[in-house]
Amino acid sequence: MNVLAFDIETVPDVEAGRRLLDLGDLDDDGVVRAMQANRREQTGGRDFLPPHLHRIVAISVGLRQGERFRVWSLGEASAGEAELVQRFFDGIEKFQPDLVSWNGTGFDLPVLHYRALLHGVAAARYWETGDSIQPFRWNNYLNRFHWRHLDLMDVLAGFQGRASARLEEIAIMLGLPGKLGMHGSLVWDRFHAGDMAAIRNYCEIDVLNTYLVFLRFQLTRGQLSHEEYLEETVQVRRFLEEHQDQTHFREFLAGWTPREIHQAEMSNQDKRGDGKGDGEAQG
């Protein structure tokens, strides 16, 4: 399995907002407020900005390759946006992984498209649709109904926006820790305060939740047997155990209810009979 789960964190593109709204030398907070007010006027109340007005400040990934699973954030905390975007698409070029996201079709990838356009980032393999590599004609990153990019939110909702769910709610429903108290609405304040570590940690937690929901989905669609599914979750737990020096990984591990593992152990005990169950069944 060669899978790359990913997530991005963004802040308003203040430079673009300042130019588009002709705000002169207004300070950054004032520009953000003006951008949100303009958006509320356009939408009738919602102030979440469209993808092209977001600036990427963190990209985190979880790579399952060979016998190894690991999670990290691209670049250094001080890396500029162009470097982060280039690293993401370079990873696709190098590993050609199956991408996994939560709302990647509706948000993360469109933002990455616009920012790659802004910075002139080359991404030939990502944009391939079969002209140069024929198999990409039937399975590429761009087609909503192909599997090379799996947007879990989109697929689980049956491609119906009204049926979509929040990642945190699905994660908690499955016994996962969710977002550990951090939310996207806090990213601008953390960024403004220079707390990039908190933003990157939050992004990595979203990747963990996304990847573990993906494993459960692979179980339900028959791509993993129950035993294989348990083996994959054990790999994630092993990674977390090896990186407990990092607080967010330690907290995630502590908050993860391993109900599947307990159920499997009980099931194995029932199968063995423990010298008792079979006799009762026969009686």
C-alpha positions in Angstrom: 0.0 0.0 0.0 1.4 3.4 -1.0 -0.9 6.0 0.5 -0.5 9.7 1.3 -3.1 11.2 3.7 -2.8 15.0 3.7 -4.2 18.1 5.2 -3.4 21.8 4.9 -3.8 24.8 7.3 -4.4 28.2 5.9 -4.8 31.9 6.8 -6.4 34.7 4.7 -4.2 35.9 1.9 -3.8 39.4 3.3 -1.8 40.7 0.3 -4.5 39.6 -2.2 -7.3 41.0 0.0 -5.5 44.3 0.3 -5.2 44.6 -3.4 -8.6 43.3 -4.4 -10.4 45.5 -1.9 -8.1 48.5 -2.4 -7.3 48.8 1.3 -4.0 50.6 1.0 -1.8 50.3 4.1 -4.6 49.0 6.5 -3.1 46.6 9.0 -3.4 42.8 8.6 -6.2 42.3 11.1 -8.2 45.1 9.5 -7.7 43.5 6.1 -8.9 40.2 7.4 -12.0 41.8 8.9 -12.7 43.6 5.6 -12.3 40.4 3.6 -14.7 38.5 5.9 -17.2 41.4 5.8 -17.1 41.4 2.0 -17.6 37.6 2.0 -20.6 37.9 4.3 -22.1 40.4 1.9 -21.5 38.0 -1.0 -22.9 34.9 0.7 -25.6 36.3 2.9 -23.9 35.6 6.2 -21.0 33.1 5.8 -17.5 34.6 6.2 -15.4 31.6 5.2 -13.2 32.8 2.3 -13.2 31.1 -1.1 -10.1 28.8 -1.9 -8.3 31.4 -3.9 -8.1 33.8 -1.0 -6.3 31.4 1.3 -2.6 31.3 2.0 -1.1 27.9 3.0 1.0 28.0 6.2 1.3 24.2 6.9 1.0 21.0 5.0 1.1 17.7 6.9 1.1 14.2 5.5 0.9 10.6 6.6 2.7 8.2 4.3 2.1 4.5 4.3 4.8 2.9 2.2 6.3 -0.6 2.4 6.2 -1.7 6.0 6.4 1.8 7.4 3.9 4.5 8.4 4.9 8.0 9.5 3.4 11.5 9.9 5.2 14.8 9.5 4.8 18.4 8.4 6.5 19.5 5.2 9.5 21.8 5.4 10.7 23.8 8.4 8.3 25.9 10.5 9.8 28.9 8.9 9.4 27.7 5.3 7.6 29.9 2.8 4.4 28.9 1.1 6.1 28.3 -2.3 8.4 25.8 -0.7 5.6 24.0 1.0 3.5 23.7 -2.1 6.5 22.6 -4.2 7.4 19.9 -1.6 3.8 18.5 -1.7 3.8 18.2 -5.5 7.4 16.8 -5.5 6.2 14.1 -3.2 3.5 13.1 -5.6 6.0 13.1 -8.4 8.4 10.9 -6.4 6.0 8.4 -4.7 2.9 8.5 -7.0 0.8 7.7 -4.0 -2.9 7.3 -3.7 -4.0 10.5 -2.0 -6.5 10.5 0.9 -8.2 13.6 2.3 -11.2 14.9 4.1 -12.9 17.5 1.9 -9.8 17.6 -0.3 -11.9 18.0 -3.4 -13.8 20.9 -2.0 -11.0 22.8 -0.3 -7.4 21.5 0.1 -6.7 20.7 -3.5 -8.3 23.8 -5.0 -6.2 25.9 -2.6 -3.1 24.0 -3.6 -4.1 24.6 -7.3 -4.3 28.4 -6.9 -1.2 28.6 -4.8 0.8 26.5 -7.3 -0.5 28.9 -10.0 0.6 31.9 -7.9 4.1 30.6 -7.3 4.7 28.8 -10.6 5.0 25.4 -9.1 5.4 22.5 -11.6 3.3 19.4 -10.9 3.2 17.4 -14.1 2.4 14.0 -12.6 -0.4 15.5 -10.5 -2.1 17.1 -13.6 -1.6 14.0 -15.7 -4.8 12.6 -17.2 -3.5 10.0 -19.7 -1.8 12.1 -22.4 1.6 10.9 -21.4 0.9 8.0 -19.0 -2.0 6.0 -20.3 -3.2 4.4 -17.1 -3.9 7.9 -15.7 -6.6 8.2 -18.3 -8.8 5.8 -16.2 -7.5 6.7 -12.8 -6.0 10.1 -12.1 -5.9 12.7 -9.3 -8.3 15.1 -10.9 -11.4 13.0 -11.6 -13.9 13.1 -8.7 -14.9 9.5 -9.2 -11.5 8.0 -9.5 -9.6 6.4 -6.7 -6.1 8.0 -7.1 -7.5 10.8 -4.8 -10.0 9.6 -2.3 -11.9 12.4 -0.6 -13.4 10.5 2.3 -16.0 13.2 3.1 -17.2 13.3 -0.5 -17.4 9.6 -1.0 -19.0 8.7 2.4 -21.7 11.4 1.7 -22.5 9.7 -1.6 -21.2 12.9 -3.4 -24.2 14.8 -1.8 -23.2 18.0 0.0 -26.2 17.8 2.4 -25.0 14.4 3.7 -21.4 15.5 4.5 -20.0 15.4 8.0 -17.2 17.0 10.0 -14.1 15.0 10.4 -14.0 15.4 14.1 -17.5 14.0 14.5 -16.7 10.9 12.5 -13.4 10.5 14.2 -15.0 10.6 17.7 -17.8 8.3 16.5 -15.0 5.7 15.7 -13.3 6.1 19.0 -10.6 8.5 17.8 -9.5 11.6 19.8 -10.7 14.1 17.2 -8.9 17.5 17.1 -7.7 17.6 20.7 -9.2 21.0 21.4 -7.7 22.9 18.5 -9.9 24.1 15.6 -9.4 25.9 12.2 -10.9 29.1 13.5 -7.9 29.5 15.8 -5.3 29.2 13.1 -5.2 32.9 12.3 -4.6 33.9 15.9 -1.9 31.3 16.4 -0.3 32.4 13.1 -0.4 36.0 14.1 1.2 35.1 17.4 4.0 33.2 15.6 3.0 29.8 17.1 3.7 27.7 14.1 4.3 24.6 16.2 0.7 24.6 17.4 -0.6 24.9 13.8 1.7 22.1 12.5 0.8 19.8 15.4 -2.9 20.5 14.7 -2.5 19.7 11.0 -0.7 16.4 11.9 -3.6 15.4 14.2 -6.0 16.0 11.4 -3.9 13.7 9.2 -3.9 11.0 11.8 -7.7 11.2 12.1 -8.1 11.1 8.3 -5.8 8.2 7.8 -7.5 6.1 10.5 -10.9 6.8 9.1 -9.5 5.7 5.7 -8.4 2.4 7.2 -11.9 1.8 8.5 -13.3 2.7 5.1 -10.9 0.2 3.5 -12.3 -2.4 5.8 -15.9 -1.7 5.0 -15.2 -1.7 1.2 -13.4 -5.1 1.4 -10.0 -3.8 0.6 -8.7 -4.9 4.0 -9.6 -8.0 5.9 -10.3 -7.6 9.6 -6.8 -9.0 10.4 -5.2 -6.7 7.9 -7.1 -3.7 9.3 -5.9 -4.5 12.8 -2.3 -4.8 11.5 -2.5 -1.4 9.9 -3.9 0.3 13.1 -1.1 -1.4 15.1 1.4 0.3 12.7 -0.1 3.7 13.5 0.0 3.0 17.2 3.6 1.9 16.9 4.5 5.2 15.3 2.8 7.1 18.0 4.5 5.1 20.7 7.9 5.7 19.2 7.2 9.5 19.1 5.7 10.1 22.6 8.3 12.8 23.2 6.0 14.9 21.0 3.0 16.0 23.1 0.4 16.0 20.4 1.2 12.4 19.5 1.3 11.3 23.1 -2.2 13.0 23.7 -3.6 11.4 20.6 -2.4 7.9 21.7 -3.8 8.4 25.1 -7.2 9.5 23.7 -7.5 6.7 21.2 -10.0 4.1 22.3 -8.7 0.8 20.8 -12.1 -0.8 20.7 -11.3 -2.8 17.6 -8.3 -4.4 19.2 -10.3 -5.3 22.3 -13.1 -6.7 20.2 -10.6 -8.8 18.2 -9.0 -10.2 21.3 -12.5 -11.2 22.6 -13.3 -12.7 19.2 -10.1 -14.7 19.3 -10.9 -16.0 22.7 -14.3 -17.1 21.6 -12.8 -18.9 18.6 -10.3 -20.7 20.9 -13.1 -21.5 23.3 -10.7 -21.1 26.2 -11.6 -24.8 27.1 -15.1 -23.8 27.9 -17.0 -22.1 25.1 -17.1 -25.1 22.8 -18.4 -27.4 25.5 -21.2 -25.0 26.4 -22.1 -24.7 22.7 -22.3 -28.4 22.3 -24.3 -28.8 25.5 
